[in-house]
Amino acid sequence: MTVARTPSRKHSSTPGQRPGRPPRSSQRSGRPAAPQVYDPVEVEVTLERPAHGGYSVGRHEGRVIFARLGVPGERVRVRVTEPKPKASFWRGEVVEVLEPSPDRVPSPWPEAGVGGVGGADWAHVRLPVQRGFKTAILNEQLTRAGVDLAALAQAPEVLALPRDADGAPGAGLGWRTRVQFAVENGRPGMRPARSHAVVTAGSNPLAVEAIRALEVESHRFDGVSSLEVAVSSRGEVCVALGLESPDAPRDPRALAGLVPEAWGECVSVLALVPRADRAGRDEVVVRGSAALVERVDAGRFGVREFEVSGTGFWQVHPEAAAALVATVLEFAEVQPGESVWDLFSGAGLFTAFLADQVGPAGRVLGVEGAAQAVLDAKANLATYPQVELARGDVLQWLHRWQREGAVDAPDLVVLDPPRSGAGVDLAREVGRIAGQRIVHVACDPASLARDVLQYQENGWSLRAVRAFDLFPMTQHFETVALLGR
Ligand SMILES: C[S@@+](CC[C@H](N)C(=O)[O-])C[C@H]1O[C@@H](n2cnc3c(N)ncnc32)[C@H](O)[C@@H]1O
């Protein structure tokens, strides 16, 4: 057994359990059990394969070890911070590489190493190999869930966007147009993986140059708890400062002192002031504009511009929106006059291009939960009489639609849910209602597999899958799936 205990661990008891701690629950006192605290342990492992979540998996004495910052094939020492004795698996970080993989490279983001910020899970691996891991994880998630891949012309593969192609200068770096900082005691930073701490993000090489030029971490932001930066495809920069106190002023002049002088007049700044009941936040434009303009060139499907709130959702990689629109439309083969649902429609990205395809005789219904996104979409789609927008939770909206029978069932349903996916209930209902095609866009392969299985159980089969590495250096990627009856 190669378990190296940390120097602080002096006595032995149950492995990983701090000696002398009280038992889990105290039946006699009836008081709630104190949370269990563990001393970290270090174990030596040979990493075997990549796993969902940015981990490499190995085994130690029969127990599965999920290790961050490793590479499959390596022999490593892993530090496990919560070594629960009865757990079937432990999670940890590679603190020493004993036998390195030839695919290991120096990380371009040293601050994202051991104990550092999360969000660069595979930065220490050659870029094409990162994509290979993502391809393996996508296939594993689909097959493990029981999704039938037999009707696919080719096995699912995660592809690079043009600017990240092998050999392209700066491939995999400088793509992040949206970055969130946490602020603690006035000091901005980022959070480590699975932690609430705030640590220095430093060089942040995944961010676009306009974000790095702000040098956010060299400024203080007293009274601020979060800071989000967004840069549009036209280079406009918008910073949203989340204030801590509902008592903060709503007058832009009184908030101007929050903005570092070094940022100059070109940077728009918003203050998000929590309401007294904490039910929402008032948005105060301290300087510049609250909206960004995003241009999307989707090749043969046209070019469109979108106005998006600086705090609203937009695809993060500069080439993401165009790649997703082109793939969704290529898969969907929309015909003039068709009826389409665009569920989780955001600021109307797919809705607009779908509306072009169905033409004036067709109909596109967009459903979105975020109020500001619906306002943005209304403005972006004002010239399309064939578009209707609904605001609300998609599943609740669908139940209402079923009760009221308000519109005809759609020929095509496009869904682009958040990371948690559509969910079993929504996927089941969409599977029952959709006429001929479903195009499902997913940023998490596990929830995609679960949702696709649900479609499959309602008589649909997976016809095409195309995945993109929209988040190089991280564990994330995006998949577009076409389902047919
Ligand atoms: C991944 S984004 C996609 C937006 C849009 N398709 C795009 O590409 O710009 C997911 C969207 O779903 C919205 N959303 C999340 N959960 C929702 C729910 N339960 N009901 C309605 N909308 C939801 C979010 O506000 C967000 O705009």
The ligand as an SDF file (V2000), in Angstrom:
LIG
                    3D

 27 29  0  0  0  0  0  0  0  0999 V2000
  -27.2410   27.5270  -23.3100 C   0  0  0  0  0  0  0  0  0  0  0  0
  -28.2360   28.9720  -23.2820 S   0  0  0  0  0  0  0  0  0  0  0  0
  -28.7750   28.9970  -24.9450 C   0  0  0  0  0  0  0  0  0  0  0  0
  -29.2970   30.3000  -25.4740 C   0  0  0  0  0  0  0  0  0  0  0  0
  -29.3560   30.4390  -26.9780 C   0  0  0  0  0  0  0  0  0  0  0  0
  -29.8420   29.2470  -27.6540 N   0  0  0  0  0  0  0  0  0  0  0  0
  -28.0040   30.8470  -27.5140 C   0  0  0  0  0  0  0  0  0  0  0  0
  -27.2990   29.9930  -28.0690 O   0  0  0  0  0  0  0  0  0  0  0  0
  -27.6470   32.0130  -27.3980 O   0  0  0  0  0  0  0  0  0  0  0  0
  -29.5780   28.4200  -22.3270 C   0  0  0  0  0  0  0  0  0  0  0  0
  -30.6670   29.4190  -22.1290 C   0  0  0  0  0  0  0  0  0  0  0  0
  -31.7140   28.7790  -21.4180 O   0  0  0  0  0  0  0  0  0  0  0  0
  -32.2610   29.6920  -20.4640 C   0  0  0  0  0  0  0  0  0  0  0  0
  -32.8660   28.8310  -19.4410 N   0  0  0  0  0  0  0  0  0  0  0  0
  -32.2420   28.0840  -18.5040 C   0  0  0  0  0  0  0  0  0  0  0  0
  -33.1190   27.3310  -17.8190 N   0  0  0  0  0  0  0  0  0  0  0  0
  -34.3500   27.6030  -18.3370 C   0  0  0  0  0  0  0  0  0  0  0  0
  -35.6590   27.1270  -18.0700 C   0  0  0  0  0  0  0  0  0  0  0  0
  -35.8770   26.2000  -17.1410 N   0  0  0  0  0  0  0  0  0  0  0  0
  -36.6710   27.5960  -18.8170 N   0  0  0  0  0  0  0  0  0  0  0  0
  -36.4490   28.5340  -19.7530 C   0  0  0  0  0  0  0  0  0  0  0  0
  -35.2340   29.0190  -20.0720 N   0  0  0  0  0  0  0  0  0  0  0  0
  -34.1840   28.5530  -19.3800 C   0  0  0  0  0  0  0  0  0  0  0  0
  -31.1020   30.5500  -20.0310 C   0  0  0  0  0  0  0  0  0  0  0  0
  -31.5610   31.7980  -19.5570 O   0  0  0  0  0  0  0  0  0  0  0  0
  -30.3050   30.6590  -21.3270 C   0  0  0  0  0  0  0  0  0  0  0  0
  -30.6780   31.7940  -22.0590 O   0  0  0  0  0  0  0  0  0  0  0  0
  1  2  1  0
  2  3  1  0
  2 10  1  0
  3  4  1  0
  4  5  1  0
  5  6  1  0
  5  7  1  0
  7  8  2  0
  7  9  1  0
 10 11  1  0
 11 12  1  0
 11 26  1  0
 12 13  1  0
 13 14  1  0
 13 24  1  0
 14 15  1  0
 14 23  1  0
 15 16  2  0
 16 17  1  0
 17 18  1  0
 17 23  2  0
 18 19  1  0
 18 20  2  0
 20 21  1  0
 21 22  2  0
 22 23  1  0
 24 25  1  0
 24 26  1  0
 26 27  1  0
M  CHG  2   2   1   9  -1
M  END
$$$$
